Amino acid sequence: MDVRTVRRGSGEPYVLIHGIGSRAEVWEPVMGALAERFEAIAADLPGFGRSPAQVERPTVDRQADAFAGWLRD
């Protein structure tokens, strides 16, 4: 899955997931603080921000399953 991410810091990963109709940059105000302790990873969900849509006929369940697969990889 092709998911665009914004990454800051190092260490244990801390994944930030935006709400519907948003994008990874919504987390910019907190990225610096989180990056002091973690690898902060803000992701554009499929079909939002700069991530292409990747699920045919997207539903919340299909989107969640696809993103969960990305997290496992």
PQR file with spaces between the fields and no chain letter, atoms N, CA, C, O and H, PARSE charges and radii, in Angstrom:
ATOM       1  N    MET     1       0.841   -1.170    0.000 -0.4000 1.5000
ATOM       2  CA   MET     1       0.000    0.000    0.000 -0.0000 2.0000
ATOM       3  C    MET     1       0.891    1.239    0.000  0.5500 1.7000
ATOM       4  O    MET     1       1.881    1.307    0.728 -0.5500 1.4000
ATOM       5  N    ASP     2       0.532    2.194   -0.809 -0.4000 1.5000
ATOM       6  CA   ASP     2       1.281    3.435   -0.951 -0.0000 2.0000
ATOM       7  C    ASP     2       0.667    4.484   -0.029  0.5500 1.7000
ATOM       8  O    ASP     2      -0.352    5.089   -0.363 -0.5500 1.4000
ATOM       9  H    ASP     2      -0.272    2.139   -1.401  0.4000 1.0000
ATOM      10  N    VAL     3       1.291    4.701    1.138 -0.4000 1.5000
ATOM      11  CA   VAL     3       0.803    5.668    2.121 -0.0000 2.0000
ATOM      12  C    VAL     3       1.887    6.716    2.324  0.5500 1.7000
ATOM      13  O    VAL     3       3.027    6.384    2.650 -0.5500 1.4000
ATOM      14  H    VAL     3       2.118    4.209    1.410  0.4000 1.0000
ATOM      15  N    ARG     4       1.537    7.959    2.132 -0.4000 1.5000
ATOM      16  CA   ARG     4       2.493    9.046    2.350 -0.0000 2.0000
ATOM      17  C    ARG     4       2.581    9.319    3.845  0.5500 1.7000
ATOM      18  O    ARG     4       1.563    9.399    4.532 -0.5500 1.4000
ATOM      19  H    ARG     4       0.611    8.229    1.867  0.4000 1.0000
ATOM      20  N    THR     5       3.808    9.462    4.344 -0.4000 1.5000
ATOM      21  CA   THR     5       4.008    9.732    5.757 -0.0000 2.0000
ATOM      22  C    THR     5       4.919   10.935    5.960  0.5500 1.7000
ATOM      23  O    THR     5       5.729   11.279    5.100 -0.5500 1.4000
ATOM      24  H    THR     5       4.635    9.398    3.785  0.4000 1.0000
ATOM      25  N    VAL     6       4.766   11.555    7.103 -0.4000 1.5000
ATOM      26  CA   VAL     6       5.662   12.599    7.578 -0.0000 2.0000
ATOM      27  C    VAL     6       6.270   12.031    8.853  0.5500 1.7000
ATOM      28  O    VAL     6       5.542   11.660    9.774 -0.5500 1.4000
ATOM      29  H    VAL     6       4.108   11.276    7.802  0.4000 1.0000
ATOM      30  N    ARG     7       7.601   11.960    8.916 -0.4000 1.5000
ATOM      31  CA   ARG     7       8.285   11.338   10.053 -0.0000 2.0000
ATOM      32  C    ARG     7       9.231   12.312   10.732  0.5500 1.7000
ATOM      33  O    ARG     7       9.927   13.091   10.080 -0.5500 1.4000
ATOM      34  H    ARG     7       8.192   12.262    8.169  0.4000 1.0000
ATOM      35  N    ARG     8       9.239   12.250   12.061 -0.4000 1.5000
ATOM      36  CA   ARG     8      10.150   13.070   12.864 -0.0000 2.0000
ATOM      37  C    ARG     8      10.627   12.219   14.043  0.5500 1.7000
ATOM      38  O    ARG     8       9.878   11.390   14.560 -0.5500 1.4000
ATOM      39  H    ARG     8       8.674   11.618   12.591  0.4000 1.0000
ATOM      40  N    GLY     9      11.868   12.427   14.460 -0.4000 1.5000
ATOM      41  CA   GLY     9      12.399   11.779   15.640 -0.0000 2.0000
ATOM      42  C    GLY     9      12.866   10.364   15.392  0.5500 1.7000
ATOM      43  O    GLY     9      12.966    9.911   14.252 -0.5500 1.4000
ATOM      44  H    GLY     9      12.476   13.100   14.040  0.4000 1.0000
ATOM      45  N    SER    10      13.150    9.672   16.489 -0.4000 1.5000
ATOM      46  CA   SER    10      13.589    8.282   16.409 -0.0000 2.0000
ATOM      47  C    SER    10      13.140    7.550   17.668  0.5500 1.7000
ATOM      48  O    SER    10      12.709    8.158   18.648 -0.5500 1.4000
ATOM      49  H    SER    10      13.068   10.040   17.415  0.4000 1.0000
ATOM      50  N    GLY    11      13.255    6.242   17.609 -0.4000 1.5000
ATOM      51  CA   GLY    11      12.838    5.426   18.746 -0.0000 2.0000
ATOM      52  C    GLY    11      11.588    4.641   18.433  0.5500 1.7000
ATOM      53  O    GLY    11      11.319    4.312   17.278 -0.5500 1.4000
ATOM      54  H    GLY    11      13.605    5.749   16.813  0.4000 1.0000
ATOM      55  N    GLU    12      10.828    4.341   19.468 -0.4000 1.5000
ATOM      56  CA   GLU    12       9.582    3.591   19.339 -0.0000 2.0000
ATOM      57  C    GLU    12       8.629    4.353   18.412  0.5500 1.7000
ATOM      58  O    GLU    12       8.460    5.562   18.570 -0.5500 1.4000
ATOM      59  H    GLU    12      11.047    4.608   20.406  0.4000 1.0000
ATOM      60  N    PRO    13       8.006    3.669   17.450 -0.5600 1.5000
ATOM      61  CA   PRO    13       7.089    4.385   16.544  0.2800 2.0000
ATOM      62  C    PRO    13       5.801    4.815   17.250  0.5500 1.7000
ATOM      63  O    PRO    13       5.263    4.091   18.088 -0.5500 1.4000
ATOM      64  N    TYR    14       5.328    5.988   16.900 -0.4000 1.5000
ATOM      65  CA   TYR    14       4.079    6.556   17.410 -0.0000 2.0000
ATOM      66  C    TYR    14       3.320    7.047   16.180  0.5500 1.7000
ATOM      67  O    TYR    14       3.664    8.079   15.604 -0.5500 1.4000
ATOM      68  H    TYR    14       5.765    6.576   16.220  0.4000 1.0000
ATOM      69  N    VAL    15       2.291    6.309   15.782 -0.4000 1.5000
ATOM      70  CA   VAL    15       1.573    6.594   14.536 -0.0000 2.0000
ATOM      71  C    VAL    15       0.389    7.513   14.809  0.5500 1.7000
ATOM      72  O    VAL    15      -0.426    7.255   15.695 -0.5500 1.4000
ATOM      73  H    VAL    15       2.011    5.471   16.250  0.4000 1.0000
ATOM      74  N    LEU    16       0.312    8.576   14.041 -0.4000 1.5000
ATOM      75  CA   LEU    16      -0.764    9.569   14.152 -0.0000 2.0000
ATOM      76  C    LEU    16      -1.683    9.437   12.946  0.5500 1.7000
ATOM      77  O    LEU    16      -1.232    9.517   11.804 -0.5500 1.4000
ATOM      78  H    LEU    16       0.975    8.786   13.321  0.4000 1.0000
ATOM      79  N    ILE    17      -2.960    9.237   13.199 -0.4000 1.5000
ATOM      80  CA   ILE    17      -3.940    9.026   12.133 -0.0000 2.0000
ATOM      81  C    ILE    17      -4.966   10.155   12.181  0.5500 1.7000
ATOM      82  O    ILE    17      -5.641   10.352   13.192 -0.5500 1.4000
ATOM      83  H    ILE    17      -3.327    9.173   14.127  0.4000 1.0000
ATOM      84  N    HIS    18      -5.073   10.884   11.086 -0.4000 1.5000
ATOM      85  CA   HIS    18      -6.009   12.015   11.022 -0.0000 2.0000
ATOM      86  C    HIS    18      -7.455   11.534   10.866  0.5500 1.7000
ATOM      87  O    HIS    18      -7.705   10.362   10.585 -0.5500 1.4000
ATOM      88  H    HIS    18      -4.525   10.723   10.265  0.4000 1.0000
ATOM      89  N    GLY    19      -8.384   12.448   11.052 -0.4000 1.5000
ATOM      90  CA   GLY    19      -9.795   12.151   10.854 -0.0000 2.0000
ATOM      91  C    GLY    19     -10.181   12.254    9.383  0.5500 1.7000
ATOM      92  O    GLY    19      -9.361   12.621    8.542 -0.5500 1.4000
ATOM      93  H    GLY    19      -8.181   13.399   11.281  0.4000 1.0000
ATOM      94  N    ILE    20     -11.416   11.931    9.085 -0.4000 1.5000
ATOM      95  CA   ILE    20     -11.928   11.963    7.721 -0.0000 2.0000
ATOM      96  C    ILE    20     -11.855   13.392    7.173  0.5500 1.7000
ATOM      97  O    ILE    20     -12.210   14.357    7.850 -0.5500 1.4000
ATOM      98  H    ILE    20     -12.082   11.633    9.768  0.4000 1.0000
ATOM      99  N    GLY    21     -11.388   13.493    5.936 -0.4000 1.5000
ATOM     100  CA   GLY    21     -11.315   14.787    5.268 -0.0000 2.0000
ATOM     101  C    GLY    21     -10.114   15.617    5.672  0.5500 1.7000
ATOM     102  O    GLY    21     -10.100   16.827    5.446 -0.5500 1.4000
ATOM     103  H    GLY    21     -11.099   12.709    5.386  0.4000 1.0000
ATOM     104  N    SER    22      -9.113   15.001    6.261 -0.4000 1.5000
ATOM     105  CA   SER    22      -7.953   15.741    6.728 -0.0000 2.0000
ATOM     106  C    SER    22      -6.685   15.209    6.063  0.5500 1.7000
ATOM     107  O    SER    22      -6.751   14.580    5.007 -0.5500 1.4000
ATOM     108  H    SER    22      -9.124   14.018    6.445  0.4000 1.0000
ATOM     109  N    ARG    23      -5.544   15.459    6.675 -0.4000 1.5000
ATOM     110  CA   ARG    23      -4.259   15.018    6.133 -0.0000 2.0000
ATOM     111  C    ARG    23      -3.221   15.002    7.246  0.5500 1.7000
ATOM     112  O    ARG    23      -3.476   15.482    8.350 -0.5500 1.4000
ATOM     113  H    ARG    23      -5.490   15.969    7.533  0.4000 1.0000
ATOM     114  N    ALA    24      -2.050   14.448    6.950 -0.4000 1.5000
ATOM     115  CA   ALA    24      -1.002   14.282    7.956 -0.0000 2.0000
ATOM     116  C    ALA    24      -0.581   15.598    8.608  0.5500 1.7000
ATOM     117  O    ALA    24      -0.254   15.621    9.794 -0.5500 1.4000
ATOM     118  H    ALA    24      -1.842   14.058    6.053  0.4000 1.0000
ATOM     119  N    GLU    25      -0.587   16.676    7.858 -0.4000 1.5000
ATOM     120  CA   GLU    25      -0.115   17.961    8.386 -0.0000 2.0000
ATOM     121  C    GLU    25      -0.944   18.479    9.554  0.5500 1.7000
ATOM     122  O    GLU    25      -0.505   19.392   10.254 -0.5500 1.4000
ATOM     123  H    GLU    25      -0.853   16.657    6.894  0.4000 1.0000
ATOM     124  N    VAL    26      -2.120   17.927    9.781 -0.4000 1.5000
ATOM     125  CA   VAL    26      -2.927   18.348   10.924 -0.0000 2.0000
ATOM     126  C    VAL    26      -2.179   18.097   12.242  0.5500 1.7000
ATOM     127  O    VAL    26      -2.468   18.735   13.254 -0.5500 1.4000
ATOM     128  H    VAL    26      -2.476   17.186    9.213  0.4000 1.0000
ATOM     129  N    TRP    27      -1.221   17.168   12.222 -0.4000 1.5000
ATOM     130  CA   TRP    27      -0.446   16.823   13.419 -0.0000 2.0000
ATOM     131  C    TRP    27       0.804   17.686   13.608  0.5500 1.7000
ATOM     132  O    TRP    27       1.511   17.525   14.603 -0.5500 1.4000
ATOM     133  H    TRP    27      -0.986   16.650   11.400  0.4000 1.0000
ATOM     134  N    GLU    28       1.084   18.582   12.689 -0.4000 1.5000
ATOM     135  CA   GLU    28       2.297   19.396   12.761 -0.0000 2.0000
ATOM     136  C    GLU    28       2.487   20.093   14.109  0.5500 1.7000
ATOM     137  O    GLU    28       3.619   20.137   14.591 -0.5500 1.4000
ATOM     138  H    GLU    28       0.509   18.712   11.881  0.4000 1.0000
ATOM     139  N    PRO    29       1.444   20.641   14.747 -0.5600 1.5000
ATOM     140  CA   PRO    29       1.654   21.325   16.033  0.2800 2.0000
ATOM     141  C    PRO    29       2.208   20.442   17.155  0.5500 1.7000
ATOM     142  O    PRO    29       2.799   20.964   18.101 -0.5500 1.4000
ATOM     143  N    VAL    30       2.033   19.120   17.073 -0.4000 1.5000
ATOM     144  CA   VAL    30       2.507   18.233   18.142 -0.0000 2.0000
ATOM     145  C    VAL    30       3.677   17.347   17.728  0.5500 1.7000
ATOM     146  O    VAL    30       4.245   16.643   18.563 -0.5500 1.4000
ATOM     147  H    VAL    30       1.553   18.696   16.305  0.4000 1.0000
ATOM     148  N    MET    31       4.045   17.375   16.443 -0.4000 1.5000
ATOM     149  CA   MET    31       5.102   16.490   15.954 -0.0000 2.0000
ATOM     150  C    MET    31       6.432   16.720   16.671  0.5500 1.7000
ATOM     151  O    MET    31       7.107   15.756   17.033 -0.5500 1.4000
ATOM     152  H    MET    31       3.584   17.947   15.764  0.4000 1.0000
ATOM     153  N    GLY    32       6.808   17.949   16.877 -0.4000 1.5000
ATOM     154  CA   GLY    32       8.083   18.245   17.532 -0.0000 2.0000
ATOM     155  C    GLY    32       8.162   17.672   18.934  0.5500 1.7000
ATOM     156  O    GLY    32       9.164   17.060   19.305 -0.5500 1.4000
ATOM     157  H    GLY    32       6.259   18.732   16.584  0.4000 1.0000
ATOM     158  N    ALA    33       7.111   17.868   19.711 -0.4000 1.5000
ATOM     159  CA   ALA    33       7.097   17.356   21.086 -0.0000 2.0000
ATOM     160  C    ALA    33       7.149   15.827   21.105  0.5500 1.7000
ATOM     161  O    ALA    33       7.880   15.238   21.902 -0.5500 1.4000
ATOM     162  H    ALA    33       6.298   18.365   19.410  0.4000 1.0000
ATOM     163  N    LEU    34       6.379   15.193   20.237 -0.4000 1.5000
ATOM     164  CA   LEU    34       6.386   13.730   20.184 -0.0000 2.0000
ATOM     165  C    LEU    34       7.740   13.194   19.711  0.5500 1.7000
ATOM     166  O    LEU    34       8.201   12.155   20.184 -0.5500 1.4000
ATOM     167  H    LEU    34       5.785   15.671   19.590  0.4000 1.0000
ATOM     168  N    ALA    35       8.371   13.903   18.781 -0.4000 1.5000
ATOM     169  CA   ALA    35       9.650   13.461   18.220 -0.0000 2.0000
ATOM     170  C    ALA    35      10.772   13.471   19.256  0.5500 1.7000
ATOM     171  O    ALA    35      11.814   12.854   19.039 -0.5500 1.4000
ATOM     172  H    ALA    35       7.997   14.747   18.396  0.4000 1.0000
ATOM     173  N    GLU    36      10.578   14.150   20.357 -0.4000 1.5000
ATOM     174  CA   GLU    36      11.584   14.133   21.419 -0.0000 2.0000
ATOM     175  C    GLU    36      11.673   12.772   22.098  0.5500 1.7000
ATOM     176  O    GLU    36      12.703   12.433   22.680 -0.5500 1.4000
ATOM     177  H    GLU    36       9.731   14.652   20.533  0.4000 1.0000
ATOM     178  N    ARG    37      10.590   11.984   22.023 -0.4000 1.5000
ATOM     179  CA   ARG    37      10.558   10.677   22.697 -0.0000 2.0000
ATOM     180  C    ARG    37      10.312    9.497   21.774  0.5500 1.7000
ATOM     181  O    ARG    37      10.615    8.359   22.134 -0.5500 1.4000
ATOM     182  H    ARG    37       9.753   12.259   21.550  0.4000 1.0000
ATOM     183  N    PHE    38       9.762    9.752   20.577 -0.4000 1.5000
ATOM     184  CA   PHE    38       9.343    8.684   19.673 -0.0000 2.0000
ATOM     185  C    PHE    38       9.759    8.995   18.239  0.5500 1.7000
ATOM     186  O    PHE    38      10.206   10.098   17.926 -0.5500 1.4000
ATOM     187  H    PHE    38       9.516   10.676   20.285  0.4000 1.0000
ATOM     188  N    GLU    39       9.598    7.988   17.373 -0.4000 1.5000
ATOM     189  CA   GLU    39       9.573    8.265   15.942 -0.0000 2.0000
ATOM     190  C    GLU    39       8.107    8.577   15.641  0.5500 1.7000
ATOM     191  O    GLU    39       7.291    7.664   15.514 -0.5500 1.4000
ATOM     192  H    GLU    39       9.235    7.092   17.627  0.4000 1.0000
ATOM     193  N    ALA    40       7.778    9.840   15.530 -0.4000 1.5000
ATOM     194  CA   ALA    40       6.405   10.265   15.258 -0.0000 2.0000
ATOM     195  C    ALA    40       6.138   10.109   13.767  0.5500 1.7000
ATOM     196  O    ALA    40       6.860   10.660   12.935 -0.5500 1.4000
ATOM     197  H    ALA    40       8.441   10.582   15.634  0.4000 1.0000
ATOM     198  N    ILE    41       5.099    9.358   13.440 -0.4000 1.5000
ATOM     199  CA   ILE    41       4.758    9.067   12.044 -0.0000 2.0000
ATOM     200  C    ILE    41       3.325    9.515   11.797  0.5500 1.7000
ATOM     201  O    ILE    41       2.383    8.898   12.294 -0.5500 1.4000
ATOM     202  H    ILE    41       4.512    8.911   14.116  0.4000 1.0000
ATOM     203  N    ALA    42       3.158   10.583   11.032 -0.4000 1.5000
ATOM     204  CA   ALA    42       1.825   11.055   10.641 -0.0000 2.0000
ATOM     205  C    ALA    42       1.543   10.531    9.232  0.5500 1.7000
ATOM     206  O    ALA    42       2.336   10.751    8.316 -0.5500 1.4000
ATOM     207  H    ALA    42       3.922   11.085   10.628  0.4000 1.0000
ATOM     208  N    ALA    43       0.442    9.856    9.065 -0.4000 1.5000
ATOM     209  CA   ALA    43       0.126    9.221    7.784 -0.0000 2.0000
ATOM     210  C    ALA    43      -1.069    9.893    7.121  0.5500 1.7000
ATOM     211  O    ALA    43      -2.034   10.280    7.780 -0.5500 1.4000
ATOM     212  H    ALA    43      -0.202    9.678    9.809  0.4000 1.0000
ATOM     213  N    ASP    44      -0.980   10.022    5.793 -0.4000 1.5000
ATOM     214  CA   ASP    44      -2.155   10.402    5.003 -0.0000 2.0000
ATOM     215  C    ASP    44      -2.912    9.109    4.718  0.5500 1.7000
ATOM     216  O    ASP    44      -2.385    8.221    4.047 -0.5500 1.4000
ATOM     217  H    ASP    44      -0.197    9.708    5.257  0.4000 1.0000
ATOM     218  N    LEU    45      -4.121    8.993    5.210 -0.4000 1.5000
ATOM     219  CA   LEU    45      -4.918    7.801    4.929 -0.0000 2.0000
ATOM     220  C    LEU    45      -5.156    7.672    3.427  0.5500 1.7000
ATOM     221  O    LEU    45      -5.142    8.682    2.722 -0.5500 1.4000
ATOM     222  H    LEU    45      -4.549    9.714    5.755  0.4000 1.0000
ATOM     223  N    PRO    46      -5.373    6.467    2.921 -0.5600 1.5000
ATOM     224  CA   PRO    46      -5.621    6.272    1.488  0.2800 2.0000
ATOM     225  C    PRO    46      -6.771    7.155    0.989  0.5500 1.7000
ATOM     226  O    PRO    46      -7.871    7.152    1.542 -0.5500 1.4000
ATOM     227  N    GLY    47      -6.478    7.904   -0.067 -0.4000 1.5000
ATOM     228  CA   GLY    47      -7.490    8.782   -0.646 -0.0000 2.0000
ATOM     229  C    GLY    47      -7.539   10.167   -0.028  0.5500 1.7000
ATOM     230  O    GLY    47      -8.382   10.981   -0.407 -0.5500 1.4000
ATOM     231  H    GLY    47      -5.585    7.906   -0.517  0.4000 1.0000
ATOM     232  N    PHE    48      -6.654   10.450    0.914 -0.4000 1.5000
ATOM     233  CA   PHE    48      -6.614   11.756    1.570 -0.0000 2.0000
ATOM     234  C    PHE    48      -5.199   12.314    1.500  0.5500 1.7000
ATOM     235  O    PHE    48      -4.238   11.566    1.318 -0.5500 1.4000
ATOM     236  H    PHE    48      -5.969    9.789    1.222  0.4000 1.0000
ATOM     237  N    GLY    49      -5.074   13.641    1.644 -0.4000 1.5000
ATOM     238  CA   GLY    49      -3.757   14.259    1.569 -0.0000 2.0000
ATOM     239  C    GLY    49      -3.078   13.876    0.268  0.5500 1.7000
ATOM     240  O    GLY    49      -3.635   14.069   -0.812 -0.5500 1.4000
ATOM     241  H    GLY    49      -5.855   14.248    1.792  0.4000 1.0000
ATOM     242  N    ARG    50      -1.866   13.332    0.375 -0.4000 1.5000
ATOM     243  CA   ARG    50      -1.108   12.938   -0.816 -0.0000 2.0000
ATOM     244  C    ARG    50      -1.066   11.426   -1.030  0.5500 1.7000
ATOM     245  O    ARG    50      -0.289   10.942   -1.853 -0.5500 1.4000
ATOM     246  H    ARG    50      -1.413   13.176    1.253  0.4000 1.0000
ATOM     247  N    SER    51      -1.886   10.681   -0.303 -0.4000 1.5000
ATOM     248  CA   SER    51      -1.958    9.228   -0.521 -0.0000 2.0000
ATOM     249  C    SER    51      -3.065    8.928   -1.525  0.5500 1.7000
ATOM     250  O    SER    51      -4.194    9.390   -1.361 -0.5500 1.4000
ATOM     251  H    SER    51      -2.517   11.074    0.365  0.4000 1.0000
ATOM     252  N    PRO    52      -2.747    8.153   -2.567 -0.5600 1.5000
ATOM     253  CA   PRO    52      -3.783    7.828   -3.548  0.2800 2.0000
ATOM     254  C    PRO    52      -4.841    6.895   -2.964  0.5500 1.7000
ATOM     255  O    PRO    52      -4.570    6.117   -2.048 -0.5500 1.4000
ATOM     256  N    ALA    53      -6.049    6.990   -3.514 -0.4000 1.5000
ATOM     257  CA   ALA    53      -7.103    6.044   -3.129 -0.0000 2.0000
ATOM     258  C    ALA    53      -6.670    4.658   -3.569  0.5500 1.7000
ATOM     259  O    ALA    53      -6.164    4.484   -4.678 -0.5500 1.4000
ATOM     260  H    ALA    53      -6.269    7.621   -4.257  0.4000 1.0000
ATOM     261  N    GLN    54      -6.868    3.669   -2.704 -0.4000 1.5000
ATOM     262  CA   GLN    54      -6.379    2.337   -3.008 -0.0000 2.0000
ATOM     263  C    GLN    54      -7.388    1.239   -2.723  0.5500 1.7000
ATOM     264  O    GLN    54      -7.090    0.056   -2.885 -0.5500 1.4000
ATOM     265  H    GLN    54      -7.279    3.811   -1.804  0.4000 1.0000
ATOM     266  N    VAL    55      -8.557    1.625   -2.307 -0.4000 1.5000
ATOM     267  CA   VAL    55      -9.577    0.653   -1.975 -0.0000 2.0000
ATOM     268  C    VAL    55     -10.768    0.882   -2.902  0.5500 1.7000
ATOM     269  O    VAL    55     -11.325    1.979   -2.951 -0.5500 1.4000
ATOM     270  H    VAL    55      -8.799    2.586   -2.176  0.4000 1.0000
ATOM     271  N    GLU    56     -11.149   -0.152   -3.628 -0.4000 1.5000
ATOM     272  CA   GLU    56     -12.309   -0.031   -4.503 -0.0000 2.0000
ATOM     273  C    GLU    56     -13.563    0.091   -3.654  0.5500 1.7000
ATOM     274  O    GLU    56     -13.740   -0.650   -2.687 -0.5500 1.4000
ATOM     275  H    GLU    56     -10.697   -1.044   -3.587  0.4000 1.0000
ATOM     276  N    ARG    57     -14.420    1.012   -4.010 -0.4000 1.5000
ATOM     277  CA   ARG    57     -15.640    1.287   -3.250 -0.0000 2.0000
ATOM     278  C    ARG    57     -15.341    1.384   -1.753  0.5500 1.7000
ATOM     279  O    ARG    57     -15.761    0.520   -0.983 -0.5500 1.4000
ATOM     280  H    ARG    57     -14.276    1.614   -4.796  0.4000 1.0000
ATOM     281  N    PRO    58     -14.622    2.424   -1.334 -0.5600 1.5000
ATOM     282  CA   PRO    58     -14.192    2.508    0.059  0.2800 2.0000
ATOM     283  C    PRO    58     -15.346    2.610    1.046  0.5500 1.7000
ATOM     284  O    PRO    58     -16.312    3.344    0.837 -0.5500 1.4000
ATOM     285  N    THR    59     -15.217    1.871    2.097 -0.4000 1.5000
ATOM     286  CA   THR    59     -16.095    1.976    3.269 -0.0000 2.0000
ATOM     287  C    THR    59     -15.164    2.123    4.464  0.5500 1.7000
ATOM     288  O    THR    59     -13.954    1.944    4.332 -0.5500 1.4000
ATOM     289  H    THR    59     -14.433    1.275    2.267  0.4000 1.0000
ATOM     290  N    VAL    60     -15.702    2.439    5.600 -0.4000 1.5000
ATOM     291  CA   VAL    60     -14.864    2.563    6.785 -0.0000 2.0000
ATOM     292  C    VAL    60     -14.156    1.234    7.064  0.5500 1.7000
ATOM     293  O    VAL    60     -12.962    1.224    7.366 -0.5500 1.4000
ATOM     294  H    VAL    60     -16.685    2.585    5.708  0.4000 1.0000
ATOM     295  N    ASP    61     -14.875    0.121    6.967 -0.4000 1.5000
ATOM     296  CA   ASP    61     -14.266   -1.191    7.223 -0.0000 2.0000
ATOM     297  C    ASP    61     -13.161   -1.514    6.227  0.5500 1.7000
ATOM     298  O    ASP    61     -12.102   -2.000    6.624 -0.5500 1.4000
ATOM     299  H    ASP    61     -15.845    0.129    6.722  0.4000 1.0000
ATOM     300  N    ARG    62     -13.385   -1.257    4.945 -0.4000 1.5000
ATOM     301  CA   ARG    62     -12.359   -1.544    3.934 -0.0000 2.0000
ATOM     302  C    ARG    62     -11.132   -0.657    4.120  0.5500 1.7000
ATOM     303  O    ARG    62      -9.996   -1.116    4.006 -0.5500 1.4000
ATOM     304  H    ARG    62     -14.246   -0.862    4.623  0.4000 1.0000
ATOM     305  N    GLN    63     -11.376    0.609    4.407 -0.4000 1.5000
ATOM     306  CA   GLN    63     -10.261    1.523    4.638 -0.0000 2.0000
ATOM     307  C    GLN    63      -9.467    1.080    5.874  0.5500 1.7000
ATOM     308  O    GLN    63      -8.237    1.060    5.852 -0.5500 1.4000
ATOM     309  H    GLN    63     -12.299    0.982    4.500  0.4000 1.0000
ATOM     310  N    ALA    64     -10.175    0.730    6.941 -0.4000 1.5000
ATOM     311  CA   ALA    64      -9.504    0.293    8.172 -0.0000 2.0000
ATOM     312  C    ALA    64      -8.695   -0.975    7.939  0.5500 1.7000
ATOM     313  O    ALA    64      -7.563   -1.079    8.413 -0.5500 1.4000
ATOM     314  H    ALA    64     -11.174    0.746    6.959  0.4000 1.0000
ATOM     315  N    ASP    65      -9.250   -1.925    7.227 -0.4000 1.5000
ATOM     316  CA   ASP    65      -8.525   -3.165    6.932 -0.0000 2.0000
ATOM     317  C    ASP    65      -7.274   -2.894    6.107  0.5500 1.7000
ATOM     318  O    ASP    65      -6.214   -3.457    6.381 -0.5500 1.4000
ATOM     319  H    ASP    65     -10.169   -1.840    6.842  0.4000 1.0000
ATOM     320  N    ALA    66      -7.393   -2.038    5.102 -0.4000 1.5000
ATOM     321  CA   ALA    66      -6.249   -1.720    4.252 -0.0000 2.0000
ATOM     322  C    ALA    66      -5.160   -1.022    5.060  0.5500 1.7000
ATOM     323  O    ALA    66      -3.980   -1.340    4.910 -0.5500 1.4000
ATOM     324  H    ALA    66      -8.254   -1.581    4.880  0.4000 1.0000
ATOM     325  N    PHE    67      -5.539   -0.086    5.905 -0.4000 1.5000
ATOM     326  CA   PHE    67      -4.542    0.636    6.703 -0.0000 2.0000
ATOM     327  C    PHE    67      -3.921   -0.281    7.745  0.5500 1.7000
ATOM     328  O    PHE    67      -2.726   -0.181    8.019 -0.5500 1.4000
ATOM     329  H    PHE    67      -6.497    0.172    6.027  0.4000 1.0000
ATOM     330  N    ALA    68      -4.707   -1.165    8.324 -0.4000 1.5000
ATOM     331  CA   ALA    68      -4.157   -2.133    9.283 -0.0000 2.0000
ATOM     332  C    ALA    68      -3.105   -3.008    8.600  0.5500 1.7000
ATOM     333  O    ALA    68      -2.095   -3.348    9.216 -0.5500 1.4000
ATOM     334  H    ALA    68      -5.678   -1.246    8.101  0.4000 1.0000
ATOM     335  N    GLY    69      -3.326   -3.371    7.350 -0.4000 1.5000
ATOM     336  CA   GLY    69      -2.338   -4.132    6.598 -0.0000 2.0000
ATOM     337  C    GLY    69      -1.057   -3.345    6.423  0.5500 1.7000
ATOM     338  O    GLY    69       0.034   -3.903    6.543 -0.5500 1.4000
ATOM     339  H    GLY    69      -4.146   -3.094    6.849  0.4000 1.0000
ATOM     340  N    TRP    70      -1.171   -2.059    6.143 -0.4000 1.5000
ATOM     341  CA   TRP    70       0.018   -1.201    6.024 -0.0000 2.0000
ATOM     342  C    TRP    70       0.786   -1.155    7.343  0.5500 1.7000
ATOM     343  O    TRP    70       2.015   -1.228    7.354 -0.5500 1.4000
ATOM     344  H    TRP    70      -2.058   -1.606    6.046  0.4000 1.0000
ATOM     345  N    LEU    71       0.063   -1.035    8.449 -0.4000 1.5000
ATOM     346  CA   LEU    71       0.723   -0.989    9.753 -0.0000 2.0000
ATOM     347  C    LEU    71       1.487   -2.273   10.049  0.5500 1.7000
ATOM     348  O    LEU    71       2.565   -2.230   10.642 -0.5500 1.4000
ATOM     349  H    LEU    71      -0.936   -0.976    8.440  0.4000 1.0000
ATOM     350  N    ARG    72       0.941   -3.406    9.643 -0.4000 1.5000
ATOM     351  CA   ARG    72       1.604   -4.693    9.894 -0.0000 2.0000
ATOM     352  C    ARG    72       2.867   -4.840    9.071  0.5500 1.7000
ATOM     353  O    ARG    72       3.804   -5.512    9.502 -0.5500 1.4000
ATOM     354  H    ARG    72       0.065   -3.440    9.162  0.4000 1.0000
ATOM     355  N    ASP    73       2.918   -4.223    7.886 -0.4000 1.5000
ATOM     356  CA   ASP    73       4.091   -4.351    7.006 -0.0000 2.0000
ATOM     357  C    ASP    73       5.258   -3.621    7.492  0.5500 1.7000
ATOM     358  O    ASP    73       6.309   -3.641    6.853 -0.5500 1.4000
ATOM     359  H    ASP    73       2.157   -3.678    7.535  0.4000 1.0000
